[in-house]
Structure formats: structure tokens, C-alpha cells
Amino acid sequence: MSSADLTARLAARGPGSLETASITGAVQFVCDARLATLAALVVLEATARPSPLLVVLLLAIPFSWLPLRYWAARPQLFSDDRRFLLSDALMTLVVAGAAGAAGAGNALTAAYVLVSAALLGILLPRWRALAWAVVVSAGCLLAGSIATPGRTAPEWLLLVPAAAFLSHLSGRLGQALRRQGRLAGELIELRTRKAAVGERAALAREMHDSLAKTLHGVRMLTEVLAERLHADGSAHAGTADVIFDACDTATREAREVLGGLRALARDQLGDAVRLEARLWHERTGIPVDLQVQGEDTGPTDAEASWRAIRILGELLENIHRHAGASRATVTVRLAPDALDLVVADDGRGLPPLDHDALALGGHYGLIGVRERAAEVGGCVTVSVPPGGTGTQIHVHLPAVPQQPAPAPTIPTGRNQPS
């Protein structure tokens, strides 16, 4: 699997996964280099004189082969698991110390330490990688000095600063690659949002040109049919009224869905709320005072945006159908961790009602609002506006869906949350 394929595969898992995928090529290259160095050491030691060092070298091979083989499938196992990172550091120290003590392949041993420093520089934070490089390279130098007193080969004296410098360079490379991964994630998110906006706009146009007009035509024909049957005194006039009511409901629901799609064909949630309120005002003639508070950075989740717009549409429709209000007020508070929607009116208000009473009174919209909010761990509070008349409904929706709340309890007062 290529690095590009892995990036596309992990795009839906979040920025962290993309950052991990972005360093795949560098990690695999360094693991290849470590395997080549180990292979050269194994061949050198096997042809010279078999010793315990050969066993140590063979035990070190999996620490380079496993990331090379399984990085694409489980990158977090090697980049985030402290057990693997610690084991790899200890094994590198053992290899360097054993090889230095045996006096075998000084240049190859130094190369193995330097390549390992580069690998940990990519995977670890900068200062941790530098500390590891200094400790291991110093341990290698100490082991060689103990095994061969008086040895002061230049390559061993330069090993500590060389390992630290290479760890620093590889860390810079890892940071640059991760930055590219973050930018790729932002680009993918932007393109996804743009595509979703275009699809919503196209769907709204198609529904308006086909479904909405067809439903409106059927509604008009059913209305004419019901009037004629009533005029003729037909026994089927009641059935025609039922059909007309169903067509009227379907037309209204299609209009609400179209309004929601048009509203969501905006990059920012604040703009979507403004359009939804404006369309409702144009349809009902009821003035709306709208206020959007907080940073309007736009929706990051299409489902959450759709839920918020549909809740707003339901609350506004309740005002139109049941409140008898002359004005509505909508306040939207946008925050990084939540969205608060407050819809108030100056109508007749709601008495203390339970769930069944709401249904009997035709307030199915408010029931739907409660259910939509409960799906993501949100809550709905019904109270009286500061003016003392009408109804105020406060909907709180967390930005990250939480465990669904239990079924709403039956409120016993006007100010009790549901």
C-alpha cells in the first residue's frame, strides 16, 4: 500500500491519522536502512566468528521488520505505543553495546545507531528523541571503551553529536511531513464540505422543480374535488377532506425540507440559520428578530448542521401553527463545544403539558425537537420569555454527540427542562 493510498484510507479517521500516514514513507525508508545495516552486521559476524553477538543481531531484526510490514495497517501501534518505542530503544542500546564490546563492524554499528536515532527522531517529540540519541550513543561509546581500553577512534568520539544532529534533522522532517498531513486533512474537509453544499443545492432545485410542484398540483386538485363533493352532498366528501389534509401536510413538509436544504447550501451555520429564518418569514409574514452570537466558523458535521436547521424549522412552524404570535425571536449561540438555540414568541404560551398531552394537542413538532436533541445528548427547556408572555424554548446541542439521554421525563412546570 502506497503512502497516498494510506492517506486516503485514513482521511475519515481524523487529523491525527492523516498526520501518522504522512510519515509512512520516511519511516519505511529508515526501517529499510536499519534492516540493511543489520543484515551486513549479521553477514560480517557469521563469516568471521560466530558469537553471542549474532543472536543479539537476529533478535533486533523484528524491531525493524515489524514497522516496515505492519505500519500501513496499524501505524498507531508503532508511533504511539510507548512499549514498542522503549523496547526499540533498549534493543538499539544492546546491539550497540554488544557490537562495541565485541569490536565487530565499528562503522556498521555506528551507522545502525545513527539510523535508529533518525527513526526515533521522526516518531518522538524533539527533546525526547534528542535525549534518546545522546543516551544510546553515549552508551555505545562507553561499552566500546570498557571492552577496548584506550580506544579513541574518531568515529566513536563523533557518534554522540552526530546522533543528536541526525535526530534533530529527522525530527524536522517528521514535523514537516505531519504539517503536510494536517493541510491535507483540512483540504479534504474543505472539498467534502464544498461537495456537500453543491449536492444540497442541486437536490433542492430538483425537488422544487419536480416533487414540490407535483405535490402542490395534487393538493389543488384534491381541494377542488373536496369542494365539489361537499356541494353535491356526496358521502365521500369526508374522505376527500382527509386526502386534502394529507396532501396539505405533504406539501408543507416538502416545503420545510426544501427550506432546510437551501439553508444548508451555505458554508457557515450562521448563514444557514439566517436563510431559514428569512424563508419562514416570507412564507408566514411573521417578523423574526435574529441574533447569531459567537464565532461563525461553519459546520464541521453535515448531520449536526441538518439537525440544528430542522429543529429551528420545527420550532418556527410551531409558532406559526399554534402560538398565534405577532413576532418571533431567534438567538443562536455558537461555541466550539456546543450550540445553543433559543426561540421565543409573544403568543398565547404553553400550559404545563406532559408528553401525551402535547401529542393530543397537535404539538408533534415539539416532541420531535426533544427526540432530535436527545439523540446527541442535548436537552430542551421550555420557559416564559422575560416579557412574561408567550413561550421560550432553549435547545442545547453538544458539538460532539454524547451518549443518548434516557427518554425525556414529563415536565411538571413551565421552567423544567425536558
Buried (B, 14 or more C-beta within 10 A) or exposed (E): EEBEEBBBBBBEEEBBBBBBBBBBBBBBBBBEBBBBBBBBBBEBBEEEEEEEBBEBBEEBBEBBBBBBEEBBEEBEBBBEEEEBBEEBBEBBBBBBBBBBBBEBBBEBBBBBBBBBBBBBBBBBEBEBBBBBBBBBBBBBBEBBBEBBEEBEBEEBEBBBEBBBBBBBEBBEBBBEBBEBBBEBBEEBEEEEBEEBBEEBBEBBBEBBEEBBEEBBEBBEEBBEBBEEBEEEEBEEBEEBBEBBEEBBEBBBEBBBBBBBBBBBBBBBBBBBBBBBBBBBBEBBEBEBEBEBEBEBEBBEEBEBBBBBBBBBBBBBBBBBEBBEBEBBBBBBBBEEEBBBBBBBBBBEBBEEBEBEEBEEEEBEBBBBBBEBBBBBBBBBBBBBBEEEEBBBBBBBBBBEBEEEBEEBEBBEEBEEEB
